[in-house]
Amino acid sequence: NLSRAITMRTEGFSGEEEESELVPSSLAPIVPILRAANAIEDENPRVAYLCRFTAFEKVHKMDPNSSGRGVRQFKTYLLHRLEKVCITKLLAAKAED
C-alpha cells in the first residue's frame, strides 16, 4: 500500500517517505505527484512547488469538503508546506535588496 492514515505530526517532514506516508489512503492517487516533487526538489524547487500545488488542487477536487478521514489535516499540512516556500522566497528577495 502506498499510503496510510494521516498522523497528527505535521512539522519537520522533509523526505520522500515521510511526506508520502502522510497521505490518507483515500488520496493515494496523489502519492506519485508528491514523490516527483521530492525527487526534483534539490534540482528545481519551482517544479517541486508546482507539483505540490497540483497535488493540493487534485486533493481538493477529490474531496472538496475535506470529509474523508485525515483529508483536512493533510490539506493543512500541504498548504503550510506551500506557504513556507513562498515566505522563504520573499525573505530571500528582501535580503537581496
KENUKE-918225 format. One record per residue (C-alpha): residue number from 1; residue in three letters; x, z, y. Coordinates in steps of 0.5 Angstrom, whole numbers, padded with zeros to 4 digits. Each point is the difference from the previous one (the first is absolute). Layout:
BEGIN
 pos code    xx    zz    yy
 NUM  Ala     X     Z     Y
...
END
This chain:
BEGIN
 pos code    xx    zz    yy
   1  Asn  0000  0000  0000
   2  Leu  0003 -0002  0007
   3  Ser -0003  0006  0004
   4  Arg -0003  0007 -0001
   5  Ala -0005  0004  0004
   6  Ile  0003  0002  0007
   7  Thr  0004  0006  0001
   8  Met -0001  0004  0007
   9  Arg  0007  0000  0002
  10  Thr  0001 -0006  0005
  11  Glu  0006  0002  0003
  12  Gly  0007 -0002 -0002
  13  Phe -0001 -0006 -0004
  14  Ser  0005 -0006  0000
  15  Gly  0001 -0003 -0006
  16  Glu -0004 -0005 -0004
  17  Glu -0002  0004 -0006
  18  Glu -0003  0006  0005
  19  Glu -0004 -0005  0004
  20  Ser -0003 -0004 -0005
  21  Glu -0001  0007 -0004
  22  Leu -0005  0002  0006
  23  Val -0005 -0006 -0001
  24  Pro -0006  0002 -0003
  25  Ser -0002 -0003 -0007
  26  Ser -0006 -0004  0004
  27  Leu  0005 -0003  0004
  28  Ala  0005 -0003 -0005
  29  Pro  0000 -0007  0002
  30  Ile  0004  0002  0007
  31  Val  0006  0003 -0004
  32  Pro  0004 -0007  0000
  33  Ile -0001  0000  0007
  34  Leu  0003  0007  0001
  35  Arg  0006 -0002 -0005
  36  Ala  0001 -0006  0004
  37  Ala  0000  0004  0007
  38  Asn  0005  0005 -0003
  39  Ala  0005 -0006 -0003
  40  Ile  0000 -0003  0006
  41  Glu  0000  0006  0005
  42  Asp  0008  0000  0001
  43  Glu  0001 -0007  0001
  44  Asn -0006 -0002  0004
  45  Pro -0004  0006  0003
  46  Arg -0005 -0004  0003
  47  Val -0002 -0004 -0006
  48  Ala -0001  0007 -0003
  49  Tyr -0004  0003  0005
  50  Leu -0005 -0006  0000
  51  Cys  0000  0001 -0008
  52  Arg -0002  0007  0001
  53  Phe -0005 -0002  0006
  54  Thr -0003 -0006 -0005
  55  Ala -0001  0006 -0006
  56  Phe -0004  0004  0005
  57  Glu -0004 -0006  0002
  58  Lys -0001 -0001 -0007
  59  Val -0002  0007 -0002
  60  His -0005  0000  0006
  61  Lys -0003 -0006 -0003
  62  Met -0001  0003 -0007
  63  Asp -0002  0007  0002
  64  Pro -0003  0000  0008
  65  Asn -0003  0007 -0001
  66  Ser  0006  0003 -0003
  67  Ser -0005  0003 -0005
  68  Gly  0005 -0001 -0006
  69  Arg  0004  0005 -0003
  70  Gly  0006  0001  0004
  71  Val -0001 -0006  0005
  72  Arg -0001  0004  0006
  73  Gln  0007  0003 -0001
  74  Phe  0003 -0006 -0002
  75  Lys -0002 -0004  0006
  76  Thr  0002  0006  0005
  77  Tyr  0007  0000 -0004
  78  Leu  0001 -0007  0001
  79  Leu -0003  0000  0008
  80  His  0005  0005  0001
  81  Arg  0006 -0004 -0003
  82  Leu -0002 -0006  0004
  83  Glu  0000  0005  0007
  84  Lys  0006  0003 -0002
  85  Val  0004 -0007  0000
  86  Cys -0004 -0002  0007
  87  Ile  0002  0006  0003
  88  Thr  0008  0000 -0003
  89  Lys  0000 -0007  0003
  90  Leu -0003  0002  0007
  91  Leu  0005  0006  0001
  92  Ala  0006 -0005 -0002
  93  Ala -0002 -0005  0005
  94  Lys -0001  0005  0005
  95  Ala  0007  0003 -0002
  96  Glu  0003 -0007  0002
  97  Asp -0003 -0001  0007
END
